[in-house]
Amino acid sequence: MKRLILMGASGSIGTQTIDVIKEHEDELELVGASVGKNVDYLKEILSYFKLRYAYTIEEDHELMKQYPEVRFFWGDEGLVEMARLKDYDMLVNALVGFTGFKPTLEAIKNHKNIALANKETLVAGGRIINDALKEYGVSLYPIDSEHVAIWQCLQGHPKNDVRRLILTASGGAFRDLDRNQLLDVNLSQALNHPVWSMGAKITIDSASMMNKGFEIIEAHYLFDLPYDQIDVILHKEAAVHSMVEYNDGSIIAQLGNPDMHLMIKYALLYPEHKWDHIANYLDFDKITSLNFMKMDYSRYPLVKLAKQVGSFEGNFGAVLIGANDEAVALFLKERIRFVDIEAYIFKTLKAARFIKEPTADQIIESHRWAKEYVDKLWANS
């Protein structure tokens, strides 16, 4: 029985992780969950699972009285305190944003395996995370669809046989628009992803393709390959989740429906491919063709920027995340235009102080500084 703590349980990945755990209760036990502000959903979880631990963003005395057998955590350090608990085996990090970095690092130091859906953890601190994984002898399993696909395609093959990793990208809500047309798009259009059903933040990141840039950096740290061996290709159908090209010219691709249950199951039940009632099979009667297009870096400049930031390493990943987090937050509040997200990110990186080998604290500070800098840019605009 694998005992899990799920952080970000009320988000898109979190709720689908709950589905998977319910389907595989003979192997997976949920012992703790965090939900932020969504107390109603936490009550649903508590009504089904016998949790030992729970987190809410604010202390909730009424909830604590209602569930006296549960130990509650809250506040800025609550997630870190949960990560330090001893009686669990794996931390499932489905948190949104930079909040996921510290709990991941603490769980690794606590000798716990990680199932990671939080991109920011590796983008900001991939070197520190990988060093910690080696030092404490634990494993990190990706949940992102692209990285789970690559992980499967690499099974049984030595790394020196790999020519390149090929990440596929659906192109997001504005994939059929040119850059001039982006000047007039609005929030509701940006949130209308043509393929995936996701939370608001990641849907906007998909529209700008910042999400794909993050995934390039993640792939570098997950699979230990240089950036010139990691490419992106546009694929509207989103049936091919990613591919690995080998030195002999052969390419292995992973296909499936755009359903995150599949990816979550592989990470939590690895190395098994188990049937369950939520299994979602690809229907080749409906998918009659697969189309691919070369990545246009002038159309999606944030993808190219992410590759450059990744090659610099240092603290720039944290700066990139902080600038994007705050710019997207402003767009979601309809205070800036969609194209301003890119502009604010470029301006913030240009103004940032580069630290080649940052500590964890310096990474956290770089992220805070970048968010503050974007706020200043907006206030002065």
C-alpha positions, 0 to 999 in steps of 0.5 A: 500500500502506497501512502500519499499526501496530495497537495493541490487536491482541489485543482484540475490535476488534484481532482483527477488524482482523487479519481485515480486513488478511488479506482485503485484503493487496493494499492493507494491510500490517501493520508493527507490533502491540501486544498487552499481555500476550497473547504467545501471540496476538502469536506467531500474528501474527508467524507470519503477518505480517512485522512490523517492530515489536511491543509487549508490556507487559513486556520479553520476552527469550525473544521477542526472541531468537525474532524477532531481526528484530523491534524490540520495545517495552514498558513505559509509554512503549513505545506512545508510542515506536511512535507516533513511528516514521516508516515507517508511514502509519496508526495503528489505535488499538484500545486499551481505556481511557485508554492510547490517548490519548498514542499517538494524540496522538504519532502525529498529531504524527508526521503519521500518519493515525488509525483510532480505536476508542478512545473515551477519546481524544476523550472526554478530550482531544477539543479537543487532538486536533482542534487537533493534527489541524489543526496537523499536517494529518492525518485521523482516521477513526472505527471505532465502529459509530455514528460510521462510520454517521454518517460514511457518512450525511453523505457528499455533504451540507454540515454546515449541512444537518444538523438532528441526528445520531441515535445508536442504542443497543441498550440493553445487557444490562439494557435490559428491567429497571427501576432497582429490578431493577438492585439484584440483577444480577450480573457474568455477567448484565452480560456477556451482551450481547443483540446485540454480542460485545465485550470485558468492559469495553465490555460493562459500559459498554454495560450502564450506557450509559456507552458511549453517553454517550462516543459522544455526546462523540465525535460532537461532536468528530468531526462538529463539531456542538453537543450539542443536535444530537446525540440517542440513540434505543433500537433493540433490533435493532441493524440501524440503526447510526445516522442523520442527520436533515436540515433538510428532514425527511429522514433517512438511516440506515445499516443492517447486521449488528452486525459490526465487520468492516464498520466497520473495513473502511470506516475502513481502505479509505475511501472504497471499499466492497469485497467480501471473504470476511468480508462479512456481509449483512443478511437481511431475511427474518430482520429483519421489523421495526425498533423504536425507543424514546425515550431515558429519561434517568432510566433511563440517567442516565450518558447525560445526565451525559455530555452535561453533561460534554461541554458543560463540556469542560475536564478533566471528560471525563478525570475521567469516564473515570477514574472509570468505568474504576476503578468498572468494574474494581471491578465486574469483580472483584465488589467493588461492585454494578452500581449502584455504578458510577454512584454512584462516577462522580457522587461523583468528578465532584462532588469534582473540580477543574475546569480549563477549558483543560487541557494534555495533562499535566493531562488525564492527571493528571485521569484518574489522580486520578479513578481514585485517588479511586474507589479511596478511595471503595471503601476507605472504604465 
